[in-house]
């Protein structure tokens, strides 16, 4: 069962065991970050779907022919995650194993097949294939995560034919 929680107005109830934050675009307040930290410290599971970049809107019709530029998406979650030994590398994963559309290879949309999906997780166990658009890699500091009692599980891995770029323009 899913329940909406407004972190700006309420604490996370003790009955909540897992919290999902999907694609935040605004900066979290200190009070919201404190509530999240307290939730994790009491053993709650936090699932974050973060975008390291946002596309900046194009200003003029003449610019429609160019690819949009990307800017960092700073939410304030970065220091909280770093405290627990996790950070999002501000790069974009490109992969030769990618979405093909009308004969064109879209390297910025890696296709992750069964070999790249963790089979010991309920989240990815039954998936056959997923695509990620402009995904960024996670960096995990094993010393910090171990000290914090956090267990690392790899759910998704790009292929051996992948690489990283700093931006797409």
N, C-alpha and C positions, 0 to 999 in steps of 0.2 A: 504494500500500500504506500502511496506517495502522499505527502502532506506538505503544503507550502509553508515556509517559515520566512518571516520578515526579520532578518538579522538586525536591521536598524531599529526595531521596536521591541524585540523579544529575545529572551534567552532560548537556547536550544533545549527542548524538553528532555528530561532524563530517559524517556521512553524511546527516543530516537537513537538507533544503533548505527545508521549510516546516513551521511549527508552528501547529496550530489549538487555540485555547482557547475552549471553547464554554460560555457562561453561568456563569462563576465566581461563587460565592456567599460564599466566605470570603476573608479577607485573605491576600495572599501575603507570605511572610517576606522579609527582606532578602536572604537567600541565593538564594531563588527569583527575585526581581527582578533580582539581579546576573546569574544564569544567562540570563535572558531578554534582558537588555541586551547581554551578551556575544554571544549568538546573533545578535541584530540587527546588532551592530557588525561581525561577521564576514561579513555579507551574507545572513543567513537571512531568509526571509519569515515574518512573523508575522500570522496571521489571528485576529482577536478578535471574538467574538460576545458583546457585553457588555450587561447589563441595568443601566440607570442607577438603576432603582428595584426594590425588592422589596415585595411586598404583605405587610403585617403581618397575622399570624393574628388572627382574631376570637376574642375571649375568651368571650363569652356567647351562648347560643342566641338571645336577644332581638335581638342585633346582626346576625343573619343577614339581616335585611331591608335593611340598609344596605350600600353598596358598600364594599369593603375600602379602607383607607387605604394609601398608599404611603410608603416611607421610602427614603432614599438607599442604594444598594448600593455600599459603599466596599470596594474590593478591594486597594488599594495600588498598582494599576496606573496610577492617575491621574497621579502625578508622573512616572512613566516615560514615559507617552504625551505629557505636556506637554513633557518634554525634547525629544521629537521633533516637537513642534508640532501635536499632535492632542489634542483633548479632547472629551468627551461633554457636550453641553449638558443640564443636568438639567431638561429639559422634555419634554413628550409631544407628538408630532406627531398632529394631528387633520386629517381630510381629508373634504371633501364626497364625494370619490370613495372610497367605503369599502364594507365588507362590509354587505350588507343581509340581515337575518335576521328572518323572519316579519313582513316589512313595516317593520321598525325599522332606522333608519340607525345603524350602530355606528361613529361618527366616529373612535374610538380604534383602529380596525382599518383603516388605509388600504389600499386596493387599488392596487397598482402594476401598471399595464399595460405593454405593449411600449414606449410612448413614455418611460416613466420608468425603463427598464432599459438599462444600458450595453451596447451591441451589440459593442463591441470587446474584451470580456472573456470568457474561457472560462467564468467563473463565471455570467454572466447572459445570454450570447449566445443560448441556446436556450430560455430561459424565456418563457412567454406572459403569466403573471400570478403575482404573489406578494402575500401579505398579511402585514402586520407588526402585531403586537399591542403597544400601548403602547410604540412605538419612540421613541427620542430622536435628535435630530440630532447630527451630528459638526461640530465647528468645527476648521478647519485653518488654522494660521498658515503662510502661504506662505513667509515669510522663514525660519522655523526649519526647515520641511521641506526647502526648497531647500538650506539650508546643510548639512543632514544627508544630502543626496543622496537624499531620499525623493521618489518620483514619486507625484503625486496622480491617481487615476482615480476618476471618479464611477461607481459601480455602480448606485445606486438614487436616484431623486428622487421626492418627492411631487409632487402636481399643483399648479397655480396656485391652486387652491381649498383650500389647506391653511393651517393656522395652528398656533400652539404654545400650550400651557397649562402651568402650573407643576406642577399635580397634579390627580389625579382623586379625589374623595372621595364 
